[in-house]
């Protein structure tokens, strides 16, 4: 079966590369969207082609669908295998945990799930023999049987990574492979989206609406209070008295202190009562709610607007009130730097489509005039042209999982440990030069 899977995979790739017309155009567009502006090596190019066979679209069909239609001699088993690749294959960051002569065991760092993986061709066996335990691979894997998987495309070895570099690699993966974030753990994805909805509900309850504008200093203080309220609420939801210390909780519950620490992690440098992790006792996997903080660049700003949405998440903007004032002005051209501000809203990836739709509701006619002027498009109309403009600036029209979403406990722990190592590394030179200053234990 493995040999037949290799042949099927190569035939599918050849079918895509030899195609003309709509399929060829779709491949070119798919590759352009995934281009980072950097020069791809052959392995990265092949990964893009491999991903296209599953994720690409020609009308409402995938390349796998078109391949199956073009091959009348395929058996039912072969068709079933191809369809399983389309439904279940996914890209991940895998750590090699065991190596055998013809396969290896890997763990997906995004979800902590384990897989037995075989090579995607006999030619790959020599390369596979050079892999080391603990090495990280970025690769797409596809099902072969109920128990075994194969490499769907060529892996990109990333070497053995320390915690800081692994955390960076996972952060880059989350940014560049959003559709594959929790592909093999839909329950984690569902919990993450529910956490965004819960955060929005808490935000609107605490602030009295989905928008609040304060000075950076005062918003930072309000967010700290908001964090405390959410913490107590989460603890109450799982039957823990938020007024007690972690030591008291352990004593009352009769639970091993290490087990409690795995369930409830105190905020770094804070009182142990400021527990920031909430775990659904009925969930099969533990998820961590990120700590609510105002980014440093906003803390001294004269005005900062915090916006919340149940799907798009949370956004902080230091010039949102200026933008709305521009929409209310009789002559928007009198607003200093208005053109630069509008262009920054278009070019900044952090300002998503929902922010633009929200602004459009404030004064659609005025926003049309502003964009006509800034973009030099005299026929631009908000009602008909806004979405295409947002896509032109690579702004998705559907929400992607926001940063405020909960993350699996093992990833949270990794990020915290990585930060600790970075801070420890940065402090070493200062400790040597200024050993007599600072806090002492």
ABEGO torsion letter per residue (X at the ends): XAAAAAAAAAAAAAAAAABBEAAAAAAAAAAAAABAGBBBBAAAAAAAAAAAAAABBBEABBAAAAAAAABAABBAAAAAAAAAAAAABBBBBBBBABBBAABBBBBBAAAGBBBBBBBABAAAAAAAAABBBGBBBBBBBBBABAABBBBABBBBBAEBBBAAAAAAAAAAAAAABAAAAAAABAAAAAAAAAAAAAAAAAAAAAAGEABBBBBAAAAAAAAAAAAAAAAAAAAAAAGBBAABBAAAAAAAAGBBAAAAAAABBBBBGBBAABBABBBBAABABBBBBBBBBBBAAAAABABBBBBBBAAAEBBBBAAAAAAAAAAABABAAABBGAAAAAAAAAABAABBAAAAAAAAAABAAAAAAAAAAAAGBAABBAAAAAAAAAAAAGBBABBBBBAABBBBAAAAAAAAAAAAAAAAAAAAAAAAABAABEBBX
